[in-house]
């Protein structure tokens, strides 16, 4: 047995790089197709309404199946589920890249989202159970958080580069060689943690209820800007998802083997960390969507120029994540979430003041950098707080909850901000305002609303467990799901090196 931290070893570094690479692939595919959409529309004959399902189809299944994917990883083995999801993701990427019709492309994107919904919780739970000592776990989560924040900007940039150089099909086909590499490396680095779950121990009713609720909720949010918030369709969709969620909660209280053990929410600060991330992602979604529209429709940027404009964001998020990991042992997660929310909201406020004749250096770059710094700090501190004190056999579901909050935040942010922007622009056009001024004003209002969402995360951060350094060690794994480990409100004691080595051997 070695006394060295796992992250200090070559295998530990390679394991972290692999897991972050898996997550980067999933995160980047949420935005890489956006700049290729006009080319896809021309090539595959998409209608205007149908085109939105290229990004929305991925978001729908990605968010809808996330909780199910996390629980399956806990019950069947994280490496097995990671490999299965990666195969599904790669096959869907190839199908989308070779698609000859609009319907095949949309179907491929939905299957891609399903694959990502199983890959991501498995990858994050593998990270939190592999790097169990406080300081090294902080560093591992900092790398994960920085990568997650940078992936959104990198997706826009890579999408622009691929579309202009190789063609739109490569925004899908580029995934295939990466998937092959992951499938080769995973068995080499990750131990087999295969488990045998009996059918009677799987919460089938809970799986149908929560997946149906999430699918209906995300679908309703995605469609709300088009059909209207006060329509029967939107109200019925929101009400239906609420009913399904209520039935799911009722089912979980009565199930002997619940899909989502409700005592998971007794872990101090878990819910607050997820809500804080949801709010920040709602603001971030507004920034990427409306700032890209502003650059292309108002400033006349090409797709490549628009993508390149986000390069400083990728760098700033990485820098902020590194700084946050060093500050965590001293200040804890709560102050960092609050500080990150304040900084991020300040950046969005600066961006909400973009003028019609704006320039990149004077009007876009300062806000982008400030928001990115806040985003990097929030990602690291929220991810750390949401996994603090989580028993090892709940790592998958905790990871799924965190990633679900990201998807819901994105869907909710775009749905609400789209209405705000459309109402403002429509009002100005009706009174005879120049279209460029009307469009810019709509973007400004949406970005300001995004700043308020991000600011709200600052106050939600007050409810987050203030985890420092070695406080990130998860509680011991429960012997069975029938007798789950009790979440602890205070800091869980760090395991000895022998316990860590024993856990890795069992995994």
Secondary structure, 3 states (H helix, E strand, C coil): CCCCCHHHCHHHHHHHHHHHHHHHHHHHCCCCCHHHHHHHHHHHCCCHHHHHHHHHHHHHHHHHCHHHHHHHHHHHCHHHHHHHHHHHHHHHHHHHHCCCCHHHHHHHHHHHHHHHHHHHHHHHHHHHHHCCCHHHHHHHHHHHHHHHHHHHHHHHHHHHHHHHHCCCCHHHHHHHHHHHHHHHHHHHHCCCCCCCCCHHHCCHHHHHHHHHHHHHHHHHHHHHHHHCCCCHHHHHHHHHHHHHHHHHHHHHHHCCCCCCCHHHHHCCCHHHHHHHHHHHHHHHHHHHHHHHHHHHHHCCCCHHHHHHCCHHHHHHHHHHHHHHHHHHHHHCHHHHHHHHHHHHHHHHHHHCCCCCCCCHHHHHHHHHHHHHHHHHHHHHHHHHHHHCCCCHHHHHHHHHHHHHHHHHHHHHHHHHHHHHHHHHHHHHHHCCCCHHHHHHHHHHHHHHHHHHHHHHHHHHHHHCCCCCHHHHCCCCCCCECCECCCCCCCCCCCCCHHHHHHHHHHC
